[in-house]
Amino acid sequence: METPYLLTTLAAALAGGVLLFSYLRRGNAGAAVPAEGSALSALGVNVRLRDVFRVAVLIEEKGKEFYLKLEARAAEPATKKLCAWLAEEEEQHRRFAQDHLDKWRPLGTHLTEWPLILERVKQEGFFAEPPPYTAPEAELAAFAIKQEIKSAEFYRLFEQAFPEAWKRSRLDRLVQEERAHEAKLRAAYPGLK
């Protein structure tokens, strides 16, 4: 009788150990660092995978906010509809990035590294300030096109810096969607270069 009890206890302990290992391993994925020589490693700061997802959340939040403002400024009903759709797309992208962050153990931003990461990302144009709301619609649209190009670039750099996470996260879909957004904006504003 003692042998089955012992085997059951050992099996339960082994299963618990496997679950704990899986949980801890999953929780550390956000601490991954960019591949040596990748553009993200060249930022010159200690960027981590979770930081890249945090930047993505911020980029997509700003994108949504921008498209809602452009929707209000757009003269054509079809363009207004496009901007509302683009705002929803940006929200979906934000949720995608936030969902990845939520899978990992909570960890705040590094007090000295995070501001440096944001500054470098801004210098690269990935987190640019939009023109004022009072700018002409064409100027706002040109900014939107540029940001869609930069967003696709950002996610493509992500692929080179974190190839394993890229495969698991299916971030290539985001690159294609950002390029599709650019194409739709160019169609809505054909006079822009």
Long-range contacts (C-beta under 8 A, 24 or more apart in sequence): 26-103, 26-104, 27-104, 27-105, 28-104, 28-105, 29-103, 29-104, 29-165, 30-101, 30-104, 30-105, 30-107, 31-107, 32-162, 32-164, 32-165, 34-161, 34-162, 35-160, 35-161, 35-162, 35-163, 38-157, 38-160, 38-161, 39-157, 39-160, 39-161, 40-157, 40-158, 40-160, 40-161, 40-162, 41-161, 43-117, 43-120, 43-121, 43-124, 44-116, 44-120, 45-113, 45-116, 45-117, 45-120, 46-110, 46-113, 47-113, 47-117, 49-162, 49-165, 50-101, 50-104, 50-107, 51-109, 51-113, 51-114, 51-117, 52-158, 52-161, 52-162, 53-97, 53-98, 53-100, 53-101, 54-97, 54-101, 54-109, 54-114, 55-117, 55-118, 55-121, 55-126, 55-127, 55-154, 56-93, 56-94, 56-97, 56-154, 56-155, 56-158, 57-94, 57-97, 57-98, 57-101, 58-118, 58-127, 59-126, 59-127, 59-151, 59-154, 60-90, 60-91, 60-93, 60-94, 60-97, 61-90, 61-94, 62-127, 62-130, 63-87, 63-90, 63-93, 63-147, 63-151, 64-88, 64-90, 64-91, 64-94, 66-130, 66-140, 66-143, 66-144, 66-147, 67-144, 69-130, 69-133, 69-140, 70-137, 70-140, 70-141, 70-144, 73-133, 73-137, 73-140, 74-137, 75-137, 76-188, 78-188, 79-188, 79-189, 82-184, 82-185, 82-188, 86-144, 86-181, 86-184, 86-185, 89-177, 89-181, 93-174, 93-177, 96-174, 100-169, 125-150, 126-150, 126-151, 126-153, 126-154, 138-189, 138-191, 138-192, 141-185, 141-188, 141-189, 141-192, 142-189, 142-192, 142-193, 144-185, 145-182, 145-185, 145-186, 145-189, 145-192, 148-178, 148-179, 148-181, 148-182, 148-185, 149-178, 149-182, 151-178, 152-178, 152-179, 152-182
